[in-house]
Amino acid sequence: MTGYYAFNHRHFSYPAAFTQSYIQKRSAGSWLVGTTYQGGRIKTTDDAPVELGKTRITMHTFAIGGGYGYNLVAGKWLFHASFQPSLILFNDNDIEENGVKRDGKVHFPEVITNTRAAIVYHISQKYFVGSTFLFNTTLLGDNDDYTRQTKWRARAFFGFRL
């Protein structure tokens, strides 16, 4: 889950690129400040192989950071790119294996990066088509022993305005 504030919010619009609830008519960029929360739980079931054992991993991570986003308007096209690295301020990870609980190691600095891109083509005032891309990387630990979690999502869409 992420949240952001765009300093140039009167001219720059994330929704124009990602939800099409706004139409950006001129190119503009903005410095961004934002927060990121990641949480999750992984637990083995009774169907898991015996050698895997009973395992439960719980993760809660909160980060604050800043970055920059830009919307380039070229005729009927909108191209978006943004990058927002964040420093992890709170990290509560624990692992339980076969009834033995241990806390996950926390090392400073740990980071989360959010990279976004979008292409939108306005066919007419009413119809549009496009694609969005989100790439998220979390780096936990230190140089000798770190964990990298990478998530990405790409979407293609066609839509119309009422």
HUFEN-V871804 format. One record per residue. PHI is phi as a letter, one per 40 degrees, with the letter a starting at -180 (none if undefined). BURIAL is b if it has 24 or more other ideal C-beta (glycine too) atoms within 12 Angstrom, else e. D_FIRST is the distance of its C-alpha to the first C-alpha in whole Angstrom. Layout:
# HUFEN-V871804
PHI:BURIAL:D_FIRST ; PHI:BURIAL:D_FIRST
This chain:
# HUFEN-V871804
none:e:0 ; b:b:4 ; b:e:7 ; a:b:11 ; b:e:14 ; c:b:17 ; c:e:20 ; b:e:22 ; c:e:20 ; c:e:24 ; b:e:24 ; b:b:21 ; b:b:19 ; c:b:15 ; d:e:16 ; c:b:19 ; c:b:18 ; b:b:15 ; b:e:16 ; f:b:20 ; c:e:20 ; b:e:22 ; b:e:24 ; c:b:25 ; c:e:28 ; b:e:29 ; c:e:27 ; a:b:25 ; b:b:23 ; a:b:21 ; c:e:20 ; b:b:16 ; b:b:14 ; a:b:11 ; b:b:8 ; b:b:6 ; b:b:5 ; b:b:6 ; a:e:9 ; a:e:11 ; a:e:15 ; b:e:18 ; a:e:21 ; c:e:25 ; b:e:27 ; c:e:30 ; c:e:31 ; c:e:30 ; d:e:33 ; d:e:35 ; c:e:34 ; c:e:30 ; g:e:31 ; c:e:29 ; b:e:25 ; b:b:22 ; b:b:19 ; b:e:16 ; b:b:14 ; b:e:12 ; b:b:10 ; b:b:10 ; b:b:11 ; b:b:12 ; a:b:14 ; a:b:15 ; a:b:17 ; a:b:18 ; b:b:18 ; a:b:21 ; b:b:22 ; b:b:26 ; b:b:28 ; b:e:31 ; g:e:33 ; c:e:31 ; c:e:28 ; b:b:25 ; b:b:23 ; b:b:20 ; a:b:19 ; a:b:17 ; a:b:16 ; b:b:14 ; c:b:14 ; b:b:13 ; c:b:15 ; c:b:14 ; c:e:15 ; b:e:15 ; a:b:15 ; b:e:16 ; b:b:17 ; a:e:20 ; b:b:22 ; b:e:25 ; b:e:28 ; f:e:31 ; g:e:31 ; b:e:30 ; c:e:27 ; a:e:26 ; c:e:23 ; c:e:21 ; c:e:23 ; b:e:21 ; b:e:22 ; b:e:22 ; c:e:20 ; b:b:17 ; b:b:15 ; b:b:12 ; b:b:13 ; b:b:11 ; b:b:14 ; b:b:14 ; a:b:17 ; a:b:19 ; b:b:22 ; b:b:24 ; b:e:27 ; c:b:29 ; c:e:31 ; a:e:33 ; c:e:32 ; c:e:30 ; b:e:29 ; a:b:27 ; a:e:25 ; i:b:23 ; a:b:20 ; b:b:17 ; a:b:16 ; b:b:13 ; b:e:13 ; b:b:11 ; b:b:13 ; b:b:13 ; b:b:17 ; b:b:18 ; h:e:21 ; b:e:24 ; c:e:27 ; c:e:29 ; a:e:26 ; b:e:22 ; b:e:20 ; b:e:18 ; b:b:15 ; b:e:15 ; b:e:13 ; a:e:14 ; a:e:14 ; b:e:17 ; b:e:18 ; b:e:21 ; a:e:22 ; b:e:25 ; a:e:25 ; a:e:27 ; b:e:27 ; c:e:29
